[in-house]
Amino acid sequence: DYFDALLGWEPFRAAQYGIAHHCTLALNPKEANDPRCTPVLDELPRYLVKDQVVAVGEIGYDSMTPAEDTALAAQLQLAADHELPALVHTPHRDKLAGLRRTLDAVRESDLPTDRVLVDHLNETTVKEAKDSGCWLGFSVYPDTKMDEERMVAILRAYGPEQVLVNSAADWGRSDPLKTRKVADLMLAEGFSEDDVDRVLWRNPVAFYGLSG
């Protein structure tokens, strides 16, 4: 029902405001630990062929359990089979260990690293993620994960290539306009309008455009 809503009602609702709605679909890492949810893996293929689905995600690790290993490997294979990129969640705890376990799973899969976006990165994980050849994702929140000052410092250190910055309209406290605040601070700190356009528009279009 959730997938049907994301592919039916949400595009209709967004279109009322001039938004072309696309989505990623997957069994979330937390839900991979619930046996009642794992049959979703069998249902996913018929949804991944839909034009509005631009990636398999969010997949990855939450608590780094064996069940999460199984779900991640299965969904990386689904991404490869359907010629879709993958959006991968790195855990909130033990982030560096989680990143390394994630990259090991990607390397063992049939999906090339340049078709993988590793999200929820921070200062401790960005270098290894960049060295892996994956795309780099950063979630900017009011209280948790990244803020705009830290984000701009990372862009200054590592450059804007293959970097995506996202915000959220989450269940908890979030601010969908954090992306705009990152852009404003980039300009204030001397980045060019072309850099802003790359990070906040061209890079996301390039990554999700890998879906065809």
ZIZIBEL-V560442 format. One record per residue. N is the residue number from 0. RES is the residue in three letters. PHI is phi as a letter, one per 20 degrees, with the letter a starting at -180 (* if undefined). Layout:
n: {N,N}
res: {RES,RES}
phi: {PHI,PHI}
This chain:
n: {0,1,2,3,4,5,6,7,8,9,10,11,12,13,14,15,16,17,18,19,20,21,22,23,24,25,26,27,28,29,30,31,32,33,34,35,36,37,38,39,40,41,42,43,44,45,46,47,48,49,50,51,52,53,54,55,56,57,58,59,60,61,62,63,64,65,66,67,68,69,70,71,72,73,74,75,76,77,78,79,80,81,82,83,84,85,86,87,88,89,90,91,92,93,94,95,96,97,98,99,100,101,102,103,104,105,106,107,108,109,110,111,112,113,114,115,116,117,118,119,120,121,122,123,124,125,126,127,128,129,130,131,132,133,134,135,136,137,138,139,140,141,142,143,144,145,146,147,148,149,150,151,152,153,154,155,156,157,158,159,160,161,162,163,164,165,166,167,168,169,170,171,172,173,174,175,176,177,178,179,180,181,182,183,184,185,186,187,188,189,190,191,192,193,194,195,196,197,198,199,200,201,202,203,204,205,206,207,208,209,210,211}
res: {ASP,TYR,PHE,ASP,ALA,LEU,LEU,GLY,TRP,GLU,PRO,PHE,ARG,ALA,ALA,GLN,TYR,GLY,ILE,ALA,HIS,HIS,CYS,THR,LEU,ALA,LEU,ASN,PRO,LYS,GLU,ALA,ASN,ASP,PRO,ARG,CYS,THR,PRO,VAL,LEU,ASP,GLU,LEU,PRO,ARG,TYR,LEU,VAL,LYS,ASP,GLN,VAL,VAL,ALA,VAL,GLY,GLU,ILE,GLY,TYR,ASP,SER,MET,THR,PRO,ALA,GLU,ASP,THR,ALA,LEU,ALA,ALA,GLN,LEU,GLN,LEU,ALA,ALA,ASP,HIS,GLU,LEU,PRO,ALA,LEU,VAL,HIS,THR,PRO,HIS,ARG,ASP,LYS,LEU,ALA,GLY,LEU,ARG,ARG,THR,LEU,ASP,ALA,VAL,ARG,GLU,SER,ASP,LEU,PRO,THR,ASP,ARG,VAL,LEU,VAL,ASP,HIS,LEU,ASN,GLU,THR,THR,VAL,LYS,GLU,ALA,LYS,ASP,SER,GLY,CYS,TRP,LEU,GLY,PHE,SER,VAL,TYR,PRO,ASP,THR,LYS,MET,ASP,GLU,GLU,ARG,MET,VAL,ALA,ILE,LEU,ARG,ALA,TYR,GLY,PRO,GLU,GLN,VAL,LEU,VAL,ASN,SER,ALA,ALA,ASP,TRP,GLY,ARG,SER,ASP,PRO,LEU,LYS,THR,ARG,LYS,VAL,ALA,ASP,LEU,MET,LEU,ALA,GLU,GLY,PHE,SER,GLU,ASP,ASP,VAL,ASP,ARG,VAL,LEU,TRP,ARG,ASN,PRO,VAL,ALA,PHE,TYR,GLY,LEU,SER,GLY}
phi: {*,f,f,f,f,f,d,d,f,f,f,f,f,f,f,f,d,m,d,e,e,c,b,d,c,a,e,f,g,f,f,f,e,d,g,f,e,f,f,g,g,f,e,g,g,f,e,f,e,f,f,f,e,d,a,e,r,e,d,p,c,d,d,l,e,g,f,f,g,f,f,f,f,f,e,f,f,f,f,f,f,e,l,d,f,c,d,d,e,e,f,f,d,l,f,f,f,f,f,f,f,f,f,f,f,f,f,e,e,e,e,f,f,f,d,c,d,e,d,m,f,b,f,e,d,f,f,f,f,f,f,f,n,f,f,d,d,c,d,d,c,f,d,c,l,e,d,f,f,f,f,f,f,f,f,f,f,d,n,e,f,l,d,c,d,c,d,b,d,e,f,e,f,b,b,f,e,f,f,f,f,f,f,f,f,g,f,f,e,o,f,e,f,f,f,f,f,f,f,e,c,f,f,f,f,f,f,f,f,f,f,n}
